[in-house]
Amino acid sequence: MAESKVRKAAAKKPESQLATVRRARRINRELAELYPYAHPELDFDNPFQLLVATVLSAQTTDLRVNQTTPALFAKYPTPEDMAAAVPEELEELIRPTGFFRNKAKSLLGLSAALRDEFGGEVPGRLEDLVTLPGVGRKTANVVLGNAFGVPGITVDTHFGRLARRFGWTAEEDPVKVEAAVAAIFPKSEWTMLSHRVVFHGRRVCHAQKPACGACPVAGLCPSYGVGVTDPEKAAKLLKYELAGKPGQRLRPPADFPGEAAARADAVAHDGRVADLATVDGEGDAA
């Protein structure tokens, strides 16, 4: 009954900015309860690995990246090593992630820049990170928030979609979406808000078939009804740990409730990792 009243009230008159802020922050609190374990879904051990993995994640799934990076980092553990890579050999290692020629060019460029301009270390400032080849604000904010503890909003395809569905902004441009959302939430929440929203986009609020009937924030969402509203049918659309299936990480945090993604049992003779998992087909590029 309460959820119905919220939706009917929203339909009667435009929402004030104050009401939008209050509703947005309530959604964040609800998502925090649903995903207390929200985290980056890329496997990494240091800032350089996270930077490389995030560049590779464009137009592919995090699982695909996680299957690819062990061999990549074994061969090129430092920026100096990667900067000196033979382009064709680097391309072959990252081929499973798609767009491998462009990605290899970015990795070679950013590694050389780290070696020559930053002493082989990943910088901890946004203005420095975005000067690296292949690194935009999305990638920079991922690295800052998760490797350096610097708050940032990561606007990938999932975040942008949900920010619009939640009525936080009507903007399509990622930079404008970031600015609009930043004005709603305190800076201390930015990084975890990003994880929670992306988790929800991957698990419940999908691009093509949102599971509205299984969504815990349905009563706060002005877009309720764009997807399946029948609870039983919606429950069948849930993904990853909410559906009792593995997540995208091969090495998830200890408190992650789902199983680790299945490790590839075999590596093809050319070094590619076999595709042994069924995952969300939507890429994660911004």
Salt bridges, closest charged atoms under 4 A:
GLU15 OE2 - ARG23 NE 2.85
GLU41 OE2 - ARG202 NH1 2.64
GLU41 OE1 - ARG203 NH2 2.84
ASP43 OD1 - ARG249 NE 2.82
ASP45 OD1 - ARG251 NH1 3.17
ASP62 OD2 - ARG202 NH2 3.07
GLU89 OE1 - LYS75 NZ 3.21
GLU92 OE1 - ARG95 NH2 3.12
GLU92 OE2 - ARG272 NH2 3.30
ASP116 OD1 - ARG115 NE 2.69
GLU127 OE2 - ARG125 NH1 3.19
ASP128 OD2 - ARG125 NE 2.90
GLU172 OE2 - ARG164 NE 3.71
GLU178 OE2 - ARG137 NH2 2.65
GLU189 OE1 - ARG196 NH1 2.92
GLU241 OE1 - ARG203 NE 2.81
ASP270 OD2 - ARG272 NE 2.80
ASP275 OD2 - ARG64 NH2 3.25
ASP280 OD1 - LYS239 NZ 3.42
GLU282 OE2 - ARG161 NH1 3.08
ASP284 OD1 - HIS158 NE2 2.69
ASP284 OD2 - ARG202 NH2 2.55
